[in-house]
């Protein structure tokens, strides 16, 4: 039986295409089938859609902004209009639950946008203030800049960001944004590898928070990968040796 138009099998990866023949649509890749898939979601383009880790798609069109269930073209949750054109999108939980927060993080910028599904009639902007970092080389007479939010993941109703083996940032809404830091107990020595440099990702899976660390060598090539799970009771990173499925 053919799949109804507008339905996409999940889990899948979405990748922006830079090919003129791609009709300005992202390429979809099935994780389970390990192949490209056809997913004709109405209105989906490279520049107006953001896939969330929870599977829903944030779609911004000329007349509406909404969350789209990729498995059901009729299942939409409408949101306030006027959001940023470039951002990453996170959901605090299932969008069908009351009070679910849609969080938008602009790349490099030091501000966030958010709204509560069903409660807010417009997006709220909040300027981050999570510290400063050295600016090398200095620019415009400044030798420090505000720290931006880089990698971020939602887990158990909170958002975790800028992860290191020594600490991790926390963002929760009570109901306004509140930033804090978890200081890791007994940090793992040498966690970032031989030169102390790595590409780090935060991922939520089955209500657990994981840190994926791609270690770099002196040529800045990846030579090793480690996965750690956050133990919230002891505030420690635990090496994840068991098989973990990340979607």
N, C-alpha and C positions, 0 to 999 in steps of 0.2 A: 504494500500500500504506500502510495506517495505521501510524503510529509506535507501537511497543509502549508500554504504560502505564509511566510512571516514567522514561522517557528524555527528555532535554532536549538539543536541538541547541546546540552551542557553536561560536564564542564568543557569549556573551549577557550582558546586563546584568541585575542584580537590584536592584530598588528596593522599599523598604518602603512598604506602602500604609497609609494612615490613614483608610480608608473602612470603615464598619461592614458594608457589603455585600461586602467583599473576603475574608471568611471567614478573616481573620488570616493571609493568605498573601502573600508578596512577589510583585510583578509581574515577569515575565521578558520581556525585549525582545531579539529577535534582531538582532545587529549586521549580519550579512550580508543578511538579508531586510528589515531596517528596519521591523519590525512586532512587535507583541506576540505572544507564543507561549504555548501551553498546555503547562505542564510539571507534571504531577501527581506530584511526588516525595513518596512516603509520609512523613508525619510532619513535613514542612517547614512552618514558620510564620515570622511576622515576628520572633519573639523567641528562637528556638532554633537559628537557622542563620546561618552566616557563610560567604560565598563567598570563596575564596582567589583571588589573581591567577593561580594555576596551573590554575584551573578546578574543582578539587575543592571540595566543600562540607563544612564542619565542622558536624555535626549533634549536638545535645545533647538526648537524650530521657530519660525518667524512669528507664529501666533500662540505658541504654548511651550511650556517646559514641563517635563514629566519623567517619572521612572517607568521604564518599559520592562515587562517580564519577557525575556527572550523566548520562552516556551509557549507563550500565549499572547498573540498580537492584540487581543482585546483587553488584556490585563494591564492597565496603566494607573499610575498614581500621580495626579497633577501637583505641581509645585509652583512657587512664585516664579515670575519671569525676571529677566534682568541679571542673569548670572555672568560670571567672568567667562571669557572665550577660551582660556587655557587654564586647566586645573586638573588635579587628581581628585577623585570622588570616593568618599568612604561613608558607610552607613553604620550607625551605632548598634544596629541589630536588624531583625527582620522588619522590612518596611510596613508590614501589615500590623505590627504592634503599636499601640498608642505611645506617642512621645518619641518615636524613632527620629534620630537626628541625621540629617544629610549634611555632611561636612565637605567643603571644597577648600583645597589647599593649592594656592598658586605657586608655580615653580619659581624658586629663588626669592620671591617676594616674602615679606615678613608680616603677612596678614592672612586671615582665614575668613571664609563666608559660611554661614550655616542657617538652617531653618529646621523647624520641627514639623514633620508631616501632619497635616490636618489642623495645625494650630497657628502657624505663622503665615501672614499674608505677603511677606516680603523677606528677602535675604538680609541677614544682619552681618555687618562687617566688624571684625575685631582685630585690632593691631596686636601682634605678638610682642612680648617682652620677655624673652627667655635667655637673655644674656648677650654678651658681645664676644667677638673673636678678632684676632689680629688681622689686619688687612695688609697683605704683602704682595706687591709693593703698595705703599700708600697712594691714595687717590684723592684729589681735590682737597689736599691738606689733612686728610683723615687717615689715621693708622689703625682704626678699629671699625668694625661694622656689626650690625645686629645679626644674631644667629638666626638663619632661616630654618623652617621645618623641612627636613629632607625625607628620609623613608618614614612611613607611618602605617599603622595597622590598627584596626578596631578589634577589641577583645573584651567580652563580658561587660559591654556597655560603656567602656572607656576607650580612649585612643592613646596609643603608645608610639613614640617617635624618637628620632635621633639616638639610636641605640648604640651603646658601647658595652664592653665587658665590665666597666666600672659603674655605669649609671644608665638610666633610661628615662626619657621625658614622659610625662603623663598629662593628658588633657581630659578633663571631665566637665560636664555641664550640670550646675547646681543652683539655679538653672542657667546662670551665665557661665562663660568659659573660665575655668580655673586651671592654671598650670602648676605642676609640681614635678619633683624629681625623685625617683627611686634610687637610692644608693645600694649597689649590689654588695652583698656580704661575701667575703672571701673571693674577690675577683680572680678569674683564671689568668695566671701569668702567661705572657706570650700568646695570648689569644688571637692577636692580629698577625701572627706569623713572623718570619725571619727578619723582615725589615719594618715591622709595625705598620704595614699598610694592607688594607683589604677593602673589598666592596661588600657592604653589609645590607641585608634586606630583612625586614620584619614581615612575618606571615602568620595569620591566624588559621588554625585548622582544628575543627571539632572542639571549639571553645578553649583551645590552648594557644599560647603565644610562643612563636619560635623565632630564633635569630639564625639566619643563614649567612655564613661568612665565607667569602671567596678570597682566599689568601693570595697575595701577589709577591713575586720574587723581585730581584734587582732589576729585571727588564720589564717590570710591571705586567708580567704575564701570570695568569692564574695557574698555581701549581697544586692547590689543595682546597677542599671545601669541608667546612664543619657545620653541623646543625646542633643548636642548643635549645632546650625548652625552659621557659621561665617557671620556676617554682615560686609561686606567690606567697606561700607560707613561710619559707625560709629566706625569700628574696635572694635567690641564687640561680645562676644559669646551670642547667643540668645537661650534660652531653646526651643527645638523642641517638642512641644506637639502634633502636627499633625502627621498622619501616614506618614512614610518615607520608601521608598523601596530601599534597598541597594543590589546591585548585585555584 
